[in-house]
Amino acid sequence: MNTYWANRYTESGDSGALVIHHQNKMPLGIHIAVLYETKSVFIPLDQILTALDLNVECVIGKDEIMD
């Protein structure tokens, strides 16, 4: 999976790329191309985890997936 800085302009071919914050390197979401247009969308990571019915809790800088 490709990773891109959060302030980077996404381009064709970037679909599926993990977008990370440019300063703290934390994952922010996924870039998805829209097939019927020349546009793309950004899906925040919290929405992805909610759709998968997962909760993430950050404890002293360590990410843990909680059921």
Phi, psi and omega in degrees: 000136178280152174237144180224150177293149183296332181267009180277139175286125181279144184233173176303135182096354180273358186303134181089358182286139173281127180260126181242154179293137185287344180256309185262000176062019178278141178293137182250327183171195183237137175270129180233131177280146176262119188292324186274356178224176177265018182259172177222165180233157176244126179251114180299145183302323181295327177290323178295313181294323177296318179296329178273002181061042178242145174244134178247132178238128179263118182241112179047052176078002180249127179274133177228138176267124183253141176274000000 
